[in-house]
Amino acid sequence: MRKILIIEDEPDIQELLTAYLRDAGYETAAAGDGAAALAAFENAPFDLVLLDVMLPKVDGFEVCRRIRRSSQVPVVMLTALDGEAEQLRGFGLNIDDYVTKPFSMPVLLEKIRVILRRAGGGEKDSRLRYRDLVVDPDTREAILAGRPLDLTAREFELLRTFLAAPGRVFTREMLLSRLWGYDFYGDERVVDSHIKNLRRKLGRDYIETVRGVGYRAAKEDG
């Protein structure tokens, strides 16, 4: 299992990143300031670092500079600083990507997969299998009983989220945070609309409604 260090001082974003990455099959550790991040990096190996820039104690640029003294681990900066100067400063430290907030969680996950694949290390087969359904996050394909499904990006991410954590119940708020972004302020019922369309395309009740709570992958047959 690939391990990612999340360096983020905003608790809500740190929690969201942790939950989303663990659901995607990654092991995670988190730090809320630059000093704690450097200590964590020294004490354990990581396959990738998600690094905020505006951190207490030691800022993200300095954290990256110190990491680069001893390691070429992939680093993705996540920051509200969207100026050209800040981006150039980051790439000058040999980072792998610079992502500005607010960001799309599905897109961030794809960036992480691409970076880890490029870095090598034999990433395991990430395909998800459930009944006669196969979902491949790398190729963005969903195949039901040998038949490719024509899913929108949101529908695919909903399906991937459910199959990555069979039996886990996701509230509408959780799904909105993971798929629409932590700053989404629209109607939670948009989730219901996407679930309805996804169920129609699956042709079977793969997604179960947990009354008064949310949704989950339906129980296995038998």
Residue pairs with C-beta under 8 A, 6 or more apart in sequence:
1 25
1 26
1 27
1 124
2 26
2 27
2 47
2 48
2 116
2 121
2 123
3 26
3 27
3 28
3 29
3 44
3 45
3 46
3 47
4 21
4 26
4 27
4 28
4 29
4 46
4 47
4 48
4 49
4 50
4 112
5 28
5 29
5 30
5 31
5 37
5 40
5 41
5 46
5 48
5 49
5 50
6 14
6 17
6 18
6 21
6 28
6 29
6 30
6 31
6 50
7 30
7 31
7 34
7 37
7 49
7 50
7 51
7 52
7 55
7 60
7 63
8 14
8 17
8 30
8 32
8 50
8 52
8 78
9 32
9 33
9 52
9 54
9 55
9 56
10 52
11 32
12 182
13 101
13 182
14 30
14 32
16 105
16 177
16 178
16 182
17 28
17 30
17 50
18 28
18 30
19 174
19 178
20 105
20 109
20 178
21 28
21 109
21 112
22 28
23 161
23 164
23 165
23 178
24 109
24 137
24 164
25 126
25 164
26 112
29 40
29 44
29 46
31 37
31 39
31 40
32 56
33 55
33 56
33 57
33 58
34 55
34 56
34 57
34 58
34 59
34 60
34 62
34 63
35 57
35 58
36 57
37 51
37 55
37 58
37 63
38 58
38 63
38 66
38 67
41 49
41 67
41 71
46 73
47 73
47 74
47 116
47 119
47 121
48 73
48 74
48 75
48 76
48 112
48 115
48 116
48 119
49 67
49 73
49 74
49 75
49 76
50 76
50 78
51 60
51 63
51 64
51 75
51 76
51 77
51 78
51 95
52 60
52 77
52 78
52 79
53 59
53 60
53 61
53 77
53 78
53 79
53 81
53 86
53 90
54 60
54 79
54 80
54 81
55 63
58 66
60 77
60 79
61 89
61 90
61 93
64 75
64 77
64 90
64 93
64 95
65 93
67 73
67 75
68 93
68 94
72 94
74 96
74 115
74 116
74 119
75 93
75 94
75 95
75 96
76 95
76 96
76 97
76 98
76 99
76 108
76 111
76 112
76 115
77 90
77 95
77 97
77 98
77 99
78 99
78 101
78 103
78 108
79 86
79 98
79 99
79 100
79 101
80 100
80 101
81 100
82 100
87 98
90 98
91 98
96 115
97 111
97 115
99 108
99 111
102 181
102 182
102 183
103 181
104 181
105 177
105 178
105 179
105 181
106 153
106 157
106 179
109 137
113 123
113 126
113 137
113 138
116 123
117 123
117 138
126 136
126 137
126 138
127 134
127 135
127 136
127 137
127 138
128 134
128 135
128 136
128 137
128 160
128 163
128 164
129 135
130 163
130 166
130 206
130 217
130 220
131 206
131 220
131 221
132 144
132 145
133 142
133 143
133 144
133 145
133 163
133 202
133 206
134 142
134 143
135 141
135 142
135 143
135 156
135 159
135 160
135 163
136 142
136 143
137 160
140 156
141 148
142 148
142 149
142 151
142 156
142 159
143 149
144 202
144 203
149 201
149 202
150 201
151 159
151 198
151 201
152 194
152 197
154 179
154 194
155 194
155 197
155 198
155 201
157 178
157 179
158 175
158 179
158 191
158 194
158 195
158 198
159 198
159 202
159 206
161 170
161 175
161 178
161 179
162 170
162 206
162 207
162 215
162 216
162 217
163 217
165 217
166 216
166 217
166 220
167 216
167 217
167 219
168 216
169 210
169 213
169 214
169 215
169 216
170 214
170 215
170 216
171 213
171 214
172 188
172 189
172 191
172 192
172 214
173 188
174 214
175 191
175 214
175 215
176 184
176 186
176 188
176 190
176 191
177 184
180 186
180 190
191 215
195 207
195 215
198 207
199 205
199 206
199 207
205 218
206 217
206 218
207 215
207 216
207 217
207 218
208 215
208 216
208 217
208 218
208 219
209 215
210 216
